[in-house]
Amino acid sequence: MTRWAMVADLRRCVGCQTCTAACKHANATPPGVQWRRVLDIEMGEFPDVQRAFVPMGCQHCDEPPCADVCPTTATRKREDGVVTIDYDLCIGCAYCTVACPYQARFLSPKGVFAYGDKPTDNEELREDEAKRQVATKCTFCVERIDAGTAKGLKPGVDPEATPACVNSCIAEALHFGDTDDPQSNVSRLLATHKHFRINEELGTGPGFHYLWDRTP
């Protein structure tokens, strides 16, 4: 079996938002729709204050609440753990956006572009009518994963088969791979570092892990 997952090393993330820009470029999402974002968090009390940058997006849960509430079964979880949306089935009811505890889902408006009512060259190249007026979210760049594996490439190792945000990270804070493979890059990181998952207590089983210290 394969279980694709993402790992963010919070010690390395510098909050540059390059992953956000790469996701925006790769998917040409309209204004207000941000599949990958980085939270800027301050912790502690003066003068002992620390700052942390936390990459966020769809967590590709083992038990996705968004799928449970979808009235048309448009949201589905693949066997490899990737949560997808069938845009032909989605009716834009937004139940999933309310159910998601990670604020990772967006309704994409139609005819809205970065600079007015005309698309940029990149937006025009990547414009997809099927993704407008329906629910959208991060897909782990599933098209890249599928096309790459079909060519015998390894996601998380070969850039062509790896999510755009991971490829763009200047601090090498983001990692992608198969957690069911004990020898994969992400499995080795999780085995040697302390880590957590956001809202794990809800029973969602997030596929996004956060490193914060090395295991003694």
N, C-alpha and C positions, 0 to 999 in steps of 0.2 A: 504493500500500500504506500501511498504518498500523501503527505500532509504539508502543503505549502504554508509557510509562516514567515513573518517578518520580525526582525529583532532590531531594536534601537538602543544604542549605547548612550545613555544619558550623560556619561562623563565626557563624551567626545562631541556631542551636538553643540554647536556654537550659535544656533538660532539665526542662521544666515538666510533661511527661507528659500534656498536654492531648490530643495525638493519640491516646495510649493510651486515655484516657477516652472520647474521641469514637468510637473504633473499638468499644470495649466497649459503649457505648450503642447505636450503630447496628446492631450484630450480636447483642447480648444473649448474648455468649459466656459459658459457665459459669465458675466459679472455677477457676483454674489454666490456663485457655485464654486466651492473650494474643496475638492476631494482630499487633498493633503494640506494640512496646516500645522503650524508649530506654536504651541502654547508657551508663553513667557510667564514663568511663575516665580514669585519671590517667597522665600521661606525664612522663618525665624523672626526675631525681634532685634531692633537696633541695640547695640552695634553689630550683633552676630546675625547678619543677614546673608543669605545665599540666594543665588539665582539659578533656575533650572529651565532648560528648554525641552519641551516634550512633543515630539512628532505625533500627530493624531490623524486618524482617518478611519475607514471601515476596518473593523477588527476581525472580519471573516470568522465569525463565531462557530463553534461546534453546534451550538443550539441557538441559532439566530432568532431573536424575538421578532424581527421584521418579517421573517417568513411565516411565522405563526399567525400574524394578523392579515396577511395579504389575501384578499378575497378572490383573486384570479390565479393564484399560484405562480405569479410572475417572478417572484423572488424564490430562488432555489439554491441549495448548497450542493456543490459537486462532491464526488467521492474524494477528490484531492483537497477538500476543505475550502475551495474558493466559492464565495457567495456571489451569485450572478443575478442579473435581472433580464427577463425576456421582455424587451420593449414593445413587442407586438401584443403581449398580454396585459401589460401595465395600463391602468386606466387613470393614473394620476390622482388617486384618492387621498394620498399622503398618509394613510394609516401607518405605513412603515416608518415615515419620518418621525412620527410621534412615538412609536414603539422603541425605536433605536435609543439605547442609553448612552450612546457615544456621539450623538448629534452628527452622524456621518452621512446622512441622506439628504438629498436636495431635489426639489422640483425644478427642472431646467426650463426657463421661459423660451419662447420662440421669438425670433427676430431681434434679439438683444445681443449686442456685440461690445467689445472692449472700448471702441472709440466711435460711439454713435450708432447709426442705423445701417452702416455698411461694414462688412467683415474685413478684417485684415487678410493678407495673403495666407497666413497660417490658418486662420479661422475658416476661410473659404475652402482651403485644401481639406480640412478635417471636419467640415460641417456634415452633420448626420441628422436628417429630419426625424429619424426614428427615436432620437434621444431628446427630443424637445417635447415639453408639456407632459413628461412622464418622470418617474423617480429615477435618479441617477446616483452613483457613488463610485468610490474607488473599487476597481476590479482586480487589483494586483497586476494590472496590465496583462490580463489573461490572454489577449491576442498574441502578445509577445511570448508568453509561456508556451502556448499551444503550437505556435509556428516554430519556435525554437526547438522544442522537444521533438517535433516531427522531423527536424533536420538532424537530430541526434545531439543537440546542444544541451547544456546543463544549466537550468535556471539558478541564479545566484552565483554562478561561476562565469558563464559566457554572457557578456553584456547584451547581446542580441536577444537573449531569452530571459532577461532580468528586468523587473519593473524600472521605469524611467527614473523614479525618485531615488532608487538605490544607486543607479549608475551616476547620478548627478551629485551625490553627496560629497562635498569637498573635504569633510572631516572623516569620511569613512565610518560614520556613525550608524548608518543603516545597512542591514544585511538581510538576505533573502535565501531561503532554502527549504529543504525537506526535513521536518522534525522527526519523521518516522525512520530516517536514515541516521543511525548513531554516528556515522563518520562525516556527515555533512557539516558545512561551516556553521550553520545555526545550532545544530545539536552540540557541537564542541563548545560554542560560546555559552550555551545554557548550562552545560555540565561543569564549567569552570568559573561561572560568575553567579552572584546573587541576582535574582531577577523577580519581577512581578508582572501581573497583568491587571489592567484597569477594570474595575467593577467585576472582578472575578467572582465575588461573593454572590452575584446575581445568578450564577449558574450558566452563563452564556458560553463559557469556554473560549475566550478570545484567542485568535491566532496571531496576536501582536504582543510580543514580549519586550520588556524593558530591563536593561542591565543597569545596575547602579554600584556594584562593587565586585571585586574578585573574591571567590570562595576561598577561605583560609585553607 
